[in-house]
Amino acid sequence: MADALSTPPAQIEFGQNELAAALAKVAEGNTTTVLRRRGAHVSRFMTSFVEAVLAEIGNDRRVAGISLAAPRLRTATVMPFVPIEDSFDAIFLQIVPLVALVMTPTQAAAAKAGLEKHGGNLAKWLAASKRYLVTPRTALAHDGLGTAEQQRMFPIGQREWRIGPPDNSLALYDARLELAAEAAQRLAPPLADFAFIVDLWGQRQPEEIVGDYLLSARPCRRPVIQFALDFIPPEANLVAPSKQGFFTLGKANDFEPMERSRRERLFRHATRYNALDDYAAQLLGPMFGPLRRLTHRIAR
């Protein structure tokens, strides 16, 4: 790597509306740097992950940098985000948790130019340039605010990471946390003959559905290929076509609006094997702190 890595990497804090300035500072330097939002927590064990990414795919044209934070929930649906399993320890995201990013000077310069071109929206630049942030499957940073959207589990201890390029990965996700079409085609080779928009959660807005074909949970009048609703996460169902289909590839104009009963069936299935009390704790946890302190005072 031309861009050196210090051990541990240098860190730069940034606040609201300060990301562009932080990126410019990294771009002007000569070392890989952690851009940490003010107040965020970064695991001291993140260095081995950063080193593995830089060594294996640091020069990949599609890698825009590293995000040490990982989303816990799909914002549009408030459903748990469970990335599909493949043989690698990283996933690729076009969503940008602005908690802790790791970038080389080259990557920071490209991201700064992308911010300027897309009105300060880093996710739009990632989508337009077909780049991704490399993210560990378990977060190595969180925002320090206790928000339910961010993973808060920290891996403890050093480990060896298996990192592969985005062109070989199944876990590629866009800004909606929908599976990328190219990953869907790797899961389901029959899809390789079609250009389509992925809408497995039935949440796409009409302006997002461009092109002839759609892969969706919405009802379809004339299905071309169908997939069941048997596995978790939902995208895992693409491994095998099924006559008893729930997800459908079809002409975009053959789909109907997502029905409430159908959406509820998908949501129930997606959370069937999840520990829902964990999500309740994330959402309700802040309420119990004052109650716990009051209980302790009464006990004394």
N, C-alpha and C positions, 0 to 999 in steps of 0.2 A: 504494500500500500504506500502510495506517495504521501498520503495524509497520515501523520504519525498518531499513535495512541499513547498517552501518558498513563501511568498506573498509580492511583486511579485517575480517570479522565478529569480534566479541569471542568469547573461548573460556572455557569453564568445564570444569575437570577433575572427574571423579567416579570413585570407587572402588566396590568391591563393596558392594551395598546402599545406595548413595548416589544412585541415579538420581532418586528422588522428590524429594529435597532439591535436586538440581540443577535439576529441572524447576520447582520452586517458585521458585527464584531467578530463572530466566528469566521466569516468569509475572509476577513482581513488577516487572520492568524494562520498558524501552520499546524494546529493540532485538532484532533477530534475532541468535541466539547459537549457536555451535558447542558442543555438549556432548561433550567428548572423554574417553574412558576413559583413566585414568592409564596412561601408557606407549604409547599409540597414536600413530601417525604420520599427519599430515594433509597432503595436497599443498598447496603454496602456490598452485597454480593452480585451487583449488576455487571461488574467489570468483565467477568468471564463470558457473559452473554454478548456484550459489546464486542469483545475480542473475537468471539466465534463468528459473529455476523460479518465483521470487517474482513476476517481471514477467508471466509467462504464466498461471500457475495457482495463484499464492499464495493467492488467495481461494476456491479451489475447496473446497466442503464436504467432498469425499472425500480431500483431501490432509491427512494428519496431520503432515507434516513431511518432512524429507529425511534419508536415510541415505547417508553418503558411502562406506561400506563395502559390498561386494557379495559374496554367497556364490559360492564356486567349485565346491563339490560339494553334491549332494543328500545330506543327512545320513543319511536312512533307507536309501539305496541305495548310497552312496559313488560315485555316478555324476556325471560333470561336469554342472554346471548351465549350459545354453546357452539363454538367453532367445530367444524367437522374434523375428525381425527384422520391424519395421514401419518407418514413415517417421520415427520419433522417436529421440532420443538418450538416452531415459530409460526405465526399466521401473518397475513398481509392485509393491511387495512387502508382504505381511502377515507376513513373517518379519522379525525385528528383530535384525540384527547390532549388538550393543551396543558399538560401536567409536567412531563419531562421528556424532551426530545433529545436525541443524540445525533449529531451531524458532523461530518467532515467539513473542512472549509469549502470543498467543491460542492457538496450537497447543500450547504448553507447558502452559497451564492445562487444556486439554481432555485432554491426555495424563496429567497428574497425577491428574485426576478419574477417568480410565479405569483407571489403575493401582490406585487405591483400590477401585474397584468390582469389579475382576477379580483381586483377591488378588495384586497386583504383577506380573501377566502382561500385558505390553503387547501381545503378539500376539493374545491373547483379546479385548482391547478393540478392536483393529483389525478383527478378524473380526466381532465383534458390532455394531460401528458402521458396517461396510462402508467403512472408511477404508484408505488405503494410504500407505506411505512411498515417496517418489520417490527413485529410485536411479540413478546413472549406469551405463551399460553397462560401463564400465571403472572400477574402484574409484578413489576419490580419498582413501581412508584405509584403513589396515590396523592390526591390533591390536598389531603390534610383537613378537609372540610366535612368528611363523613357522608358525602353525597351517595345516594343509592346507585347512581349510574356507573360508579367506578369500582373495580375490584379492589379489595383491601387486604386480601391474603398475600403475605410475603413469603417467598421461598427462603428457607434458612440453610446456609451452607453452600459451599462451592459445588459445582457439578460440571459434567461435560454436556455440551449442547450439540444436537444434531440439526444442522441448518442446511436448507436446500434453496435453490433459486425459485423465484415466483413462477417461472416457466414450467416447473415440475410440481408445483404445489396444488393441492386441492382446496386449501383454506385461503382463498382470495375473496375479499369482501369490499363492496363499494360503500359510499357514504351512508346508505340506508341499512348497512349490514346485510344486504342481499348478496348471495353468492355471485361471483363474476361469471359471465357466460362461458369464458374459456375454461374455468374450473368445472362448470356443469358439463361441458363437452368431454372432459377427461373422465368424469364419473360415468357418463352415459354416452358411449361412442355413437349411437344412432343420432344424437343431437348434432354431431359434427357436420352434417349436411345442411344445417340451417343457421341463419343469422337471426338472433332473437334477443329480446329483453327479458331478464329474469324478474319475476314478480311472485315469488313463492308465498309471500305473506299477503298478497292481494292489496297492497298499500300504495302502489304507484299512482301518481296523478296522471291525467290524460296527456299532459304535455311531456311527460317522461317516456311515454310509450311511442317510440319512433321505430319505423321499420314494419316489415310484413308480419313477423311472428312474435308470439309472446309465450313464455313458460310461466304458468300461474296456477294459483289455487282457485281462481275465479271459475265459475261454471262456463263451459265451452260447448257451443252447439255442435261443432264438427271437429272433434279431437283428431289430431294426427298421431301423437304418441301420448300415452298415459302412464302415470306412476302412482303407486299406492301411497297410503299414509300408514306405514307400519313402523318406521324407524325414527330414531332421534339422533341428531337434529333433523328437521324436516328435509334438508337437502340430501341427507343420506339415502332417501328413498329413490334418488335418481340412479342408483346402482343397477336397477332392473326394471324394464317396462312391465306394466301390469294391465290386464283387462279390467280389473276393478280399480279404476283410476280415481285419484283425488287431485293430483297435479296434472296439468295438461299442457302439451305443446300444441299450439294451433294458430290459425290466422288471427291477427290482433283484433280484427273487426268481428270475429265470431265469439268473442268473450262478452259475458254479461257482468253487471256490477256484483261485487262480493256480497253474498247474502250473510245476514247476521248469524244464522244457525251454522253456516259453513265456517265462518270466522271463529265462532265459539268452539266448534269441533276441533279446529286446528290449534287453538289456544290450549284447550284441555289436553290434547295429545302432546303438545310441546312441553307442558309442565308436568306430565304424568309421573315421570321418574325423578323429578327435581325435589330437593328438600325445600319445600315452600316456606318452612319456618325460617330458613336462612334469609329469604327475601323479606319476610315480615320483620325480621330483626333489623335489616338494613333500613326499612322504611319507618319503623316505629321506634327504633332504638333510642333516638334523641329524647323521646318522651319519658323514658324510664329512668334517666339519670336523676332528675329532681325527685321523682318518687322514691328512688333507692336511698337518696340522702335523707329525705324526710323519715323513712322507715328506720334508718340507723339512729337518727336523733331521738325518735320515740323509744327505741330499744334501750338507749342509755338512760 
